[in-house]
C-alpha cells in the first residue's frame, strides 16, 4: 500500500505548479503520512521551496493536489493550484492543518480533528 501511495504522490509532485511558490522555513518540510483514519491512505510532501504534493485514497475515491504551502508555526496552509478527483466534485482550494506538539499535522473536517499526518521523511 505504501508503495502505491508513494507512486501516486510522486505523480502529484511531478506536475509543475503554476507560478512560483515562496520559499518557507525548512523546519516543517518533509513527507507526512496520515494516521488514525481507518481505510484511508493519504500523504503530503512539503518541499522547502514552498511547493507541496498531496494525495488521498479511500476505497474507489482518489484525490491529488499540488500547489504552494505556508506556515505561521501553528498551522500549515495548503493553497491548491491544481487538483484532480476521480468521483464527484470534492475539490478544495485551501486546506489548513494545525501543527501539534510533536510536529504532526492535524487534519480537520467540519470542525473535528480527523487523523494526524506524521512525518516519515525529512529534507
N, CA, C and O atoms as a GROMACS GRO file, in nm:
protein
  492
    1UNK      N    1   0.083  -0.120   0.000
    1UNK     CA    2   0.000   0.000   0.000
    1UNK      C    3   0.088   0.126   0.000
    1UNK      O    4   0.060   0.221  -0.074
    2UNK      N    5   0.193   0.127   0.083
    2UNK     CA    6   0.280   0.245   0.088
    2UNK      C    7   0.347   0.272  -0.047
    2UNK      O    8   0.366   0.388  -0.085
    3UNK      N    9   0.383   0.165  -0.118
    3UNK     CA   10   0.446   0.182  -0.250
    3UNK      C   11   0.349   0.250  -0.345
    3UNK      O   12   0.387   0.342  -0.417
    4UNK      N   13   0.224   0.205  -0.345
    4UNK     CA   14   0.123   0.266  -0.431
    4UNK      C   15   0.103   0.413  -0.394
    4UNK      O   16   0.097   0.499  -0.482
    5UNK      N   17   0.093   0.442  -0.264
    5UNK     CA   18   0.075   0.579  -0.220
    5UNK      C   19   0.194   0.666  -0.260
    5UNK      O   20   0.176   0.780  -0.303
    6UNK      N   21   0.314   0.613  -0.244
    6UNK     CA   22   0.433   0.689  -0.281
    6UNK      C   23   0.436   0.717  -0.431
    6UNK      O   24   0.476   0.826  -0.473
    7UNK      N   25   0.393   0.622  -0.512
    7UNK     CA   26   0.388   0.644  -0.658
    7UNK      C   27   0.288   0.752  -0.693
    7UNK      O   28   0.316   0.839  -0.776
    8UNK      N   29   0.170   0.747  -0.631
    8UNK     CA   30   0.069   0.848  -0.658
    8UNK      C   31   0.117   0.987  -0.617
    8UNK      O   32   0.094   1.084  -0.688
    9UNK      N   33   0.183   0.996  -0.502
    9UNK     CA   34   0.233   1.125  -0.456
    9UNK      C   35   0.342   1.176  -0.550
    9UNK      O   36   0.350   1.297  -0.574
   10UNK      N   37   0.426   1.088  -0.602
   10UNK     CA   38   0.531   1.134  -0.694
   10UNK      C   39   0.470   1.193  -0.820
   10UNK      O   40   0.526   1.286  -0.877
   11UNK      N   41   0.356   1.140  -0.865
   11UNK     CA   42   0.287   1.196  -0.980
   11UNK      C   43   0.237   1.336  -0.948
   11UNK      O   44   0.252   1.428  -1.029
   12UNK      N   45   0.179   1.354  -0.829
   12UNK     CA   46   0.130   1.487  -0.789
   12UNK      C   47   0.246   1.587  -0.781
   12UNK      O   48   0.231   1.702  -0.820
   13UNK      N   49   0.361   1.543  -0.730
   13UNK     CA   50   0.476   1.633  -0.718
   13UNK      C   51   0.540   1.662  -0.853
   13UNK      O   52   0.601   1.767  -0.871
   14UNK      N   53   0.527   1.570  -0.948
   14UNK     CA   54   0.588   1.589  -1.080
   14UNK      C   55   0.512   1.691  -1.163
   14UNK      O   56   0.567   1.746  -1.258
   15UNK      N   57   0.386   1.718  -1.128
   15UNK     CA   58   0.306   1.815  -1.201
   15UNK      C   59   0.357   1.954  -1.166
   15UNK      O   60   0.354   1.991  -1.048
   16UNK      N   61   0.402   2.032  -1.264
   16UNK     CA   62   0.456   2.163  -1.232
   16UNK      C   63   0.348   2.254  -1.174
   16UNK      O   64   0.233   2.255  -1.219
   17UNK      N   65   0.387   2.331  -1.073
   17UNK     CA   66   0.297   2.425  -1.008
   17UNK      C   67   0.292   2.553  -1.092
   17UNK      O   68   0.396   2.602  -1.137
   18UNK      N   69   0.173   2.605  -1.113
   18UNK     CA   70   0.158   2.730  -1.187
   18UNK      C   71   0.206   2.846  -1.100
   18UNK      O   72   0.155   2.864  -0.989
   19UNK      N   73   0.301   2.922  -1.146
   19UNK     CA   74   0.353   3.032  -1.066
   19UNK      C   75   0.452   2.980  -0.964
   19UNK      O   76   0.451   2.862  -0.929
   20UNK      N   77   0.535   3.067  -0.917
   20UNK     CA   78   0.638   3.028  -0.821
   20UNK      C   79   0.584   3.037  -0.679
   20UNK      O   80   0.501   3.123  -0.648
   21UNK      N   81   0.631   2.948  -0.595
   21UNK     CA   82   0.596   2.949  -0.454
   21UNK      C   83   0.708   3.022  -0.378
   21UNK      O   84   0.822   3.025  -0.422
   22UNK      N   85   0.672   3.078  -0.264
   22UNK     CA   86   0.772   3.144  -0.180
   22UNK      C   87   0.842   3.039  -0.096
   22UNK      O   88   0.777   2.951  -0.039
   23UNK      N   89   0.975   3.046  -0.088
   23UNK     CA   90   1.047   2.952   0.000
   23UNK      C   91   0.997   2.968   0.144
   23UNK      O   92   0.959   3.077   0.186
   24UNK      N   93   0.999   2.858   0.218
   24UNK     CA   94   0.949   2.857   0.355
   24UNK      C   95   1.060   2.815   0.450
   24UNK      O   96   1.164   2.763   0.408
   25UNK      N   97   1.038   2.838   0.579
   25UNK     CA   98   1.132   2.789   0.679
   25UNK      C   99   1.131   2.636   0.672
   25UNK      O  100   1.023   2.577   0.674
   26UNK      N  101   1.247   2.573   0.666
   26UNK     CA  102   1.252   2.429   0.639
   26UNK      C  103   1.212   2.338   0.756
   26UNK      O  104   1.210   2.216   0.739
   27UNK      N  105   1.180   2.391   0.872
   27UNK     CA  106   1.152   2.308   0.989
   27UNK      C  107   1.041   2.207   0.966
   27UNK      O  108   1.049   2.095   1.017
   28UNK      N  109   0.938   2.241   0.890
   28UNK     CA  110   0.826   2.151   0.867
   28UNK      C  111   0.834   2.078   0.733
   28UNK      O  112   0.750   1.993   0.704
   29UNK      N  113   0.934   2.109   0.652
   29UNK     CA  114   0.946   2.045   0.520
   29UNK      C  115   0.972   1.895   0.538
   29UNK      O  116   1.050   1.854   0.624
   30UNK      N  117   0.907   1.816   0.454
   30UNK     CA  118   0.926   1.671   0.459
   30UNK      C  119   0.803   1.598   0.410
   30UNK      O  120   0.708   1.659   0.359
   31UNK      N  121   0.806   1.467   0.425
   31UNK     CA  122   0.694   1.383   0.384
   31UNK      C  123   0.613   1.341   0.505
   31UNK      O  124   0.670   1.309   0.610
   32UNK      N  125   0.482   1.340   0.492
   32UNK     CA  126   0.391   1.306   0.600
   32UNK      C  127   0.291   1.201   0.554
   32UNK      O  128   0.246   1.202   0.439
   33UNK      N  129   0.257   1.110   0.646
   33UNK     CA  130   0.160   1.004   0.619
   33UNK      C  131   0.045   1.017   0.719
   33UNK      O  132   0.069   1.034   0.839
   34UNK      N  133  -0.079   1.007   0.672
   34UNK     CA  134  -0.195   1.019   0.759
   34UNK      C  135  -0.210   0.893   0.844
   34UNK      O  136  -0.202   0.781   0.795
   35UNK      N  137  -0.230   0.915   0.974
   35UNK     CA  138  -0.253   0.806   1.069
   35UNK      C  139  -0.380   0.834   1.147
   35UNK      O  140  -0.418   0.949   1.167
   36UNK      N  141  -0.445   0.727   1.191
   36UNK     CA  142  -0.562   0.741   1.277
   36UNK      C  143  -0.694   0.746   1.204
   36UNK      O  144  -0.797   0.774   1.266
   37UNK      N  145  -0.695   0.720   1.073
   37UNK     CA  146  -0.819   0.717   0.996
   37UNK      C  147  -0.826   0.582   0.925
   37UNK      O  148  -0.743   0.553   0.838
   38UNK      N  149  -0.923   0.502   0.962
   38UNK     CA  150  -0.934   0.367   0.905
   38UNK      C  151  -0.964   0.371   0.756
   38UNK      O  152  -1.044   0.452   0.710
   39UNK      N  153  -0.898   0.283   0.682
   39UNK     CA  154  -0.921   0.261   0.540
   39UNK      C  155  -0.892   0.382   0.451
   39UNK      O  156  -0.936   0.386   0.337
   40UNK      N  157  -0.818   0.478   0.502
   40UNK     CA  158  -0.780   0.595   0.424
   40UNK      C  159  -0.628   0.600   0.415
   40UNK      O  160  -0.559   0.588   0.516
   41UNK      N  161  -0.577   0.618   0.295
   41UNK     CA  162  -0.434   0.641   0.274
   41UNK      C  163  -0.416   0.782   0.224
   41UNK      O  164  -0.482   0.824   0.128
   42UNK      N  165  -0.327   0.857   0.287
   42UNK     CA  166  -0.304   0.995   0.245
   42UNK      C  167  -0.161   1.036   0.278
   42UNK      O  168  -0.109   1.002   0.384
   43UNK      N  169  -0.100   1.108   0.187
   43UNK     CA  170   0.036   1.158   0.203
   43UNK      C  171   0.041   1.304   0.166
   43UNK      O  172  -0.034   1.351   0.081
   44UNK      N  173   0.131   1.377   0.232
   44UNK     CA  174   0.161   1.515   0.196
   44UNK      C  175   0.312   1.529   0.191
   44UNK      O  176   0.382   1.481   0.280
   45UNK      N  177   0.363   1.592   0.087
   45UNK     CA  178   0.505   1.624   0.076
   45UNK      C  179   0.518   1.775   0.075
   45UNK      O  180   0.468   1.842  -0.016
   46UNK      N  181   0.585   1.830   0.176
   46UNK     CA  182   0.609   1.974   0.185
   46UNK      C  183   0.754   2.001   0.148
   46UNK      O  184   0.844   1.962   0.222
   47UNK      N  185   0.779   2.067   0.037
   47UNK     CA  186   0.915   2.096  -0.009
   47UNK      C  187   0.964   2.228   0.049
   47UNK      O  188   0.884   2.319   0.071
   48UNK      N  189   1.094   2.240   0.074
   48UNK     CA  190   1.149   2.365   0.127
   48UNK      C  191   1.130   2.485   0.034
   48UNK      O  192   1.136   2.599   0.078
   49UNK      N  193   1.107   2.458  -0.096
   49UNK     CA  194   1.087   2.569  -0.191
   49UNK      C  195   0.944   2.622  -0.188
   49UNK      O  196   0.908   2.710  -0.266
   50UNK      N  197   0.860   2.568  -0.096
   50UNK     CA  198   0.724   2.617  -0.080
   50UNK      C  199   0.620   2.540  -0.159
   50UNK      O  200   0.501   2.571  -0.150
   51UNK      N  201   0.661   2.439  -0.236
   51UNK     CA  202   0.564   2.359  -0.312
   51UNK      C  203   0.519   2.240  -0.226
   51UNK      O  204   0.592   2.195  -0.138
   52UNK      N  205   0.397   2.190  -0.253
   52UNK     CA  206   0.351   2.069  -0.187
   52UNK      C  207   0.287   1.975  -0.287
   52UNK      O  208   0.241   2.017  -0.394
   53UNK      N  209   0.286   1.847  -0.252
   53UNK     CA  210   0.211   1.744  -0.323
   53UNK      C  211   0.125   1.674  -0.221
   53UNK      O  212   0.168   1.652  -0.108
   54UNK      N  213   0.004   1.638  -0.259
   54UNK     CA  214  -0.092   1.577  -0.168
   54UNK      C  215  -0.169   1.469  -0.241
   54UNK      O  216  -0.200   1.484  -0.359
   55UNK      N  217  -0.200   1.360  -0.172
   55UNK     CA  218  -0.289   1.259  -0.228
   55UNK      C  219  -0.366   1.194  -0.115
   55UNK      O  220  -0.318   1.182  -0.002
   56UNK      N  221  -0.488   1.151  -0.149
   56UNK     CA  222  -0.574   1.080  -0.054
   56UNK      C  223  -0.648   0.974  -0.133
   56UNK      O  224  -0.696   0.998  -0.244
   57UNK      N  225  -0.658   0.853  -0.074
   57UNK     CA  226  -0.729   0.743  -0.136
   57UNK      C  227  -0.817   0.677  -0.032
   57UNK      O  228  -0.771   0.641   0.076
   58UNK      N  229  -0.946   0.662  -0.065
   58UNK     CA  230  -1.043   0.598   0.023
   58UNK      C  231  -1.133   0.512  -0.064
   58UNK      O  232  -1.221   0.563  -0.133
   59UNK      N  233  -1.110   0.381  -0.062
   59UNK     CA  234  -1.185   0.291  -0.150
   59UNK      C  235  -1.158   0.328  -0.295
   59UNK      O  236  -1.043   0.332  -0.338
   60UNK      N  237  -1.265   0.354  -0.370
   60UNK     CA  238  -1.251   0.391  -0.512
   60UNK      C  239  -1.235   0.541  -0.531
   60UNK      O  240  -1.220   0.586  -0.645
   61UNK      N  241  -1.236   0.618  -0.423
   61UNK     CA  242  -1.223   0.764  -0.432
   61UNK      C  243  -1.077   0.803  -0.419
   61UNK      O  244  -1.008   0.758  -0.327
   62UNK      N  245  -1.029   0.886  -0.511
   62UNK     CA  246  -0.891   0.935  -0.507
   62UNK      C  247  -0.890   1.084  -0.533
   62UNK      O  248  -0.968   1.135  -0.613
   63UNK      N  249  -0.801   1.155  -0.464
   63UNK     CA  250  -0.777   1.295  -0.495
   63UNK      C  251  -0.628   1.323  -0.488
   63UNK      O  252  -0.556   1.265  -0.406
   64UNK      N  253  -0.582   1.412  -0.575
   64UNK     CA  254  -0.443   1.455  -0.580
   64UNK      C  255  -0.442   1.605  -0.595
   64UNK      O  256  -0.527   1.662  -0.663
   65UNK      N  257  -0.346   1.670  -0.530
   65UNK     CA  258  -0.336   1.815  -0.541
   65UNK      C  259  -0.190   1.857  -0.534
   65UNK      O  260  -0.106   1.785  -0.480
   66UNK      N  261  -0.162   1.974  -0.588
   66UNK     CA  262  -0.031   2.035  -0.576
   66UNK      C  263  -0.051   2.186  -0.571
   66UNK      O  264  -0.154   2.238  -0.614
   67UNK      N  265   0.048   2.253  -0.519
   67UNK     CA  266   0.039   2.399  -0.507
   67UNK      C  267   0.149   2.451  -0.416
   67UNK      O  268   0.259   2.396  -0.412
   68UNK      N  269   0.118   2.557  -0.344
   68UNK     CA  270   0.212   2.621  -0.254
   68UNK      C  271   0.164   2.606  -0.110
   68UNK      O  272   0.044   2.605  -0.083
   69UNK      N  273   0.259   2.595  -0.018
   69UNK     CA  274   0.223   2.587   0.123
   69UNK      C  275   0.293   2.697   0.199
   69UNK      O  276   0.396   2.750   0.157
   70UNK      N  277   0.233   2.731   0.314
   70UNK     CA  278   0.292   2.832   0.402
   70UNK      C  279   0.260   2.792   0.546
   70UNK      O  280   0.168   2.715   0.570
   71UNK      N  281   0.337   2.847   0.640
   71UNK     CA  282   0.315   2.814   0.780
   71UNK      C  283   0.345   2.935   0.867
   71UNK      O  284   0.435   3.014   0.839
   72UNK      N  285   0.266   2.948   0.974
   72UNK     CA  286   0.293   3.050   1.075
   72UNK      C  287   0.350   2.986   1.201
   72UNK      O  288   0.362   3.052   1.305
   73UNK      N  289   0.385   2.858   1.193
   73UNK     CA  290   0.437   2.783   1.306
   73UNK      C  291   0.330   2.707   1.383
   73UNK      O  292   0.359   2.605   1.445
   74UNK      N  293   0.207   2.755   1.378
   74UNK     CA  294   0.095   2.689   1.446
   74UNK      C  295   0.006   2.614   1.347
   74UNK      O  296  -0.062   2.518   1.383
   75UNK      N  297   0.008   2.659   1.221
   75UNK     CA  298  -0.071   2.595   1.117
   75UNK      C  299   0.012   2.582   0.990
   75UNK      O  300   0.110   2.654   0.970
   76UNK      N  301  -0.029   2.489   0.906
   76UNK     CA  302   0.024   2.476   0.770
   76UNK      C  303  -0.095   2.493   0.677
   76UNK      O  304  -0.196   2.423   0.692
   77UNK      N  305  -0.083   2.585   0.582
   77UNK     CA  306  -0.191   2.609   0.487
   77UNK      C  307  -0.148   2.562   0.350
   77UNK      O  308  -0.044   2.603   0.298
   78UNK      N  309  -0.230   2.474   0.291
   78UNK     CA  310  -0.208   2.425   0.154
   78UNK      C  311  -0.294   2.508   0.062
   78UNK      O  312  -0.417   2.505   0.070
   79UNK      N  313  -0.231   2.584  -0.028
   79UNK     CA  314  -0.301   2.664  -0.129
   79UNK      C  315  -0.290   2.591  -0.262
   79UNK      O  316  -0.184   2.585  -0.323
   80UNK      N  317  -0.403   2.535  -0.306
   80UNK     CA  318  -0.405   2.446  -0.422
   80UNK      C  319  -0.400   2.524  -0.552
   80UNK      O  320  -0.474   2.620  -0.573
   81UNK      N  321  -0.310   2.480  -0.640
   81UNK     CA  322  -0.302   2.534  -0.776
   81UNK      C  323  -0.365   2.437  -0.876
   81UNK      O  324  -0.430   2.478  -0.972
   82UNK      N  325  -0.344   2.306  -0.852
   82UNK     CA  326  -0.400   2.201  -0.937
   82UNK      C  327  -0.456   2.090  -0.849
   82UNK      O  328  -0.394   2.051  -0.750
   83UNK      N  329  -0.574   2.041  -0.887
   83UNK     CA  330  -0.634   1.931  -0.812
   83UNK      C  331  -0.711   1.841  -0.906
   83UNK      O  332  -0.772   1.887  -1.002
   84UNK      N  333  -0.707   1.712  -0.876
   84UNK     CA  334  -0.781   1.612  -0.952
   84UNK      C  335  -0.852   1.519  -0.855
   84UNK      O  336  -0.792   1.470  -0.759
   85UNK      N  337  -0.979   1.497  -0.880
   85UNK     CA  338  -1.056   1.396  -0.807
   85UNK      C  339  -1.120   1.304  -0.910
   85UNK      O  340  -1.151   1.347  -1.021
   86UNK      N  341  -1.140   1.177  -0.874
   86UNK     CA  342  -1.195   1.085  -0.973
   86UNK      C  343  -1.345   1.061  -0.956
   86UNK      O  344  -1.405   0.995  -1.041
   87UNK      N  345  -1.407   1.111  -0.850
   87UNK     CA  346  -1.551   1.096  -0.829
   87UNK      C  347  -1.607   1.227  -0.773
   87UNK      O  348  -1.549   1.283  -0.680
   88UNK      N  349  -1.716   1.274  -0.828
   88UNK     CA  350  -1.782   1.392  -0.772
   88UNK      C  351  -1.700   1.518  -0.784
   88UNK      O  352  -1.607   1.526  -0.864
   89UNK      N  353  -1.733   1.614  -0.704
   89UNK     CA  354  -1.664   1.743  -0.708
   89UNK      C  355  -1.625   1.783  -0.566
   89UNK      O  356  -1.675   1.881  -0.513
   90UNK      N  357  -1.536   1.707  -0.506
   90UNK     CA  358  -1.491   1.733  -0.369
   90UNK      C  359  -1.364   1.818  -0.365
   90UNK      O  360  -1.289   1.812  -0.268
   91UNK      N  361  -1.341   1.895  -0.467
   91UNK     CA  362  -1.218   1.974  -0.474
   91UNK      C  363  -1.216   2.082  -0.367
   91UNK      O  364  -1.320   2.136  -0.328
   92UNK      N  365  -1.096   2.114  -0.320
   92UNK     CA  366  -1.079   2.225  -0.228
   92UNK      C  367  -0.970   2.316  -0.282
   92UNK      O  368  -0.880   2.271  -0.353
   93UNK      N  369  -0.977   2.442  -0.248
   93UNK     CA  370  -0.875   2.538  -0.292
   93UNK      C  371  -0.772   2.566  -0.183
   93UNK      O  372  -0.661   2.610  -0.211
   94UNK      N  373  -0.811   2.538  -0.060
   94UNK     CA  374  -0.726   2.570   0.054
   94UNK      C  375  -0.757   2.472   0.165
   94UNK      O  376  -0.873   2.440   0.189
   95UNK      N  377  -0.654   2.425   0.234
   95UNK     CA  378  -0.673   2.336   0.348
   95UNK      C  379  -0.576   2.381   0.457
   95UNK      O  380  -0.456   2.399   0.432
   96UNK      N  381  -0.630   2.398   0.577
   96UNK     CA  382  -0.548   2.441   0.691
   96UNK      C  383  -0.534   2.323   0.787
   96UNK      O  384  -0.634   2.266   0.832
   97UNK      N  385  -0.411   2.289   0.819
   97UNK     CA  386  -0.378   2.183   0.914
   97UNK      C  387  -0.311   2.246   1.034
   97UNK      O  388  -0.231   2.338   1.018
   98UNK      N  389  -0.342   2.200   1.154
   98UNK     CA  390  -0.274   2.256   1.271
   98UNK      C  391  -0.152   2.172   1.304
   98UNK      O  392  -0.152   2.050   1.285
   99UNK      N  393  -0.048   2.238   1.354
   99UNK     CA  394   0.076   2.171   1.392
   99UNK      C  395   0.063   2.130   1.538
   99UNK      O  396   0.040   2.215   1.624
  100UNK      N  397   0.077   1.999   1.567
  100UNK     CA  398   0.066   1.955   1.706
  100UNK      C  399   0.200   1.964   1.776
  100UNK      O  400   0.301   1.999   1.714
  101UNK      N  401   0.203   1.933   1.905
  101UNK     CA  402   0.325   1.948   1.986
  101UNK      C  403   0.437   1.853   1.944
  101UNK      O  404   0.552   1.875   1.981
  102UNK      N  405   0.406   1.748   1.868
  102UNK     CA  406   0.507   1.653   1.822
  102UNK      C  407   0.551   1.680   1.679
  102UNK      O  408   0.630   1.604   1.623
  103UNK      N  409   0.501   1.788   1.618
  103UNK     CA  410   0.538   1.820   1.481
  103UNK      C  411   0.450   1.755   1.376
  103UNK      O  412   0.478   1.765   1.257
  104UNK      N  413   0.343   1.689   1.420
  104UNK     CA  414   0.247   1.631   1.326
  104UNK      C  415   0.152   1.738   1.276
  104UNK      O  416   0.142   1.846   1.333
  105UNK      N  417   0.082   1.707   1.168
  105UNK     CA  418  -0.013   1.799   1.108
  105UNK      C  419  -0.153   1.740   1.123
  105UNK      O  420  -0.184   1.636   1.066
  106UNK      N  421  -0.237   1.807   1.201
  106UNK     CA  422  -0.370   1.757   1.231
  106UNK      C  423  -0.467   1.799   1.121
  106UNK      O  424  -0.476   1.917   1.087
  107UNK      N  425  -0.538   1.702   1.066
  107UNK     CA  426  -0.636   1.724   0.961
  107UNK      C  427  -0.771   1.755   1.026
  107UNK      O  428  -0.812   1.686   1.119
  108UNK      N  429  -0.839   1.856   0.976
  108UNK     CA  430  -0.970   1.895   1.028
  108UNK      C  431  -1.075   1.884   0.919
  108UNK      O  432  -1.052   1.924   0.805
  109UNK      N  433  -1.190   1.829   0.954
  109UNK     CA  434  -1.304   1.820   0.864
  109UNK      C  435  -1.428   1.859   0.944
  109UNK      O  436  -1.459   1.798   1.046
  110UNK      N  437  -1.500   1.959   0.898
  110UNK     CA  438  -1.622   2.007   0.962
  110UNK      C  439  -1.602   2.035   1.110
  110UNK      O  440  -1.686   2.000   1.192
  111UNK      N  441  -1.490   2.098   1.144
  111UNK     CA  442  -1.461   2.138   1.281
  111UNK      C  443  -1.412   2.029   1.374
  111UNK      O  444  -1.397   2.052   1.494
  112UNK      N  445  -1.387   1.908   1.321
  112UNK     CA  446  -1.340   1.797   1.403
  112UNK      C  447  -1.203   1.751   1.354
  112UNK      O  448  -1.178   1.744   1.234
  113UNK      N  449  -1.116   1.718   1.449
  113UNK     CA  450  -0.985   1.662   1.415
  113UNK      C  451  -1.006   1.522   1.360
  113UNK      O  452  -1.069   1.438   1.423
  114UNK      N  453  -0.952   1.498   1.241
  114UNK     CA  454  -0.969   1.369   1.174
  114UNK      C  455  -0.830   1.319   1.134
  114UNK      O  456  -0.787   1.340   1.020
  115UNK      N  457  -0.762   1.255   1.224
  115UNK     CA  458  -0.631   1.199   1.194
  115UNK      C  459  -0.519   1.302   1.198
  115UNK      O  460  -0.542   1.422   1.198
  116UNK      N  461  -0.399   1.249   1.201
  116UNK     CA  462  -0.278   1.331   1.205
  116UNK      C  463  -0.179   1.282   1.102
  116UNK      O  464  -0.153   1.163   1.091
  117UNK      N  465  -0.123   1.375   1.026
  117UNK     CA  466  -0.013   1.343   0.935
  117UNK      C  467   0.116   1.341   1.016
  117UNK      O  468   0.154   1.440   1.077
  118UNK      N  469   0.181   1.226   1.016
  118UNK     CA  470   0.306   1.204   1.091
  118UNK      C  471   0.421   1.210   0.992
  118UNK      O  472   0.415   1.149   0.885
  119UNK      N  473   0.528   1.282   1.029
  119UNK     CA  474   0.642   1.294   0.938
  119UNK      C  475   0.712   1.161   0.922
  119UNK      O  476   0.747   1.097   1.022
  120UNK      N  477   0.733   1.120   0.798
  120UNK     CA  478   0.803   0.995   0.768
  120UNK      C  479   0.931   1.020   0.689
  120UNK      O  480   1.010   0.928   0.665
  121UNK      N  481   0.952   1.146   0.649
  121UNK     CA  482   1.074   1.183   0.574
  121UNK      C  483   1.106   1.329   0.599
  121UNK      O  484   1.017   1.414   0.595
  122UNK      N  485   1.231   1.357   0.626
  122UNK     CA  486   1.276   1.496   0.643
  122UNK      C  487   1.362   1.536   0.525
  122UNK      O  488   1.424   1.452   0.460
  123UNK      N  489   1.365   1.667   0.497
  123UNK     CA  490   1.456   1.718   0.394
  123UNK      C  491   1.584   1.760   0.458
  123UNK      O  492   1.675   1.807   0.390
   0.00000   0.00000   0.00000
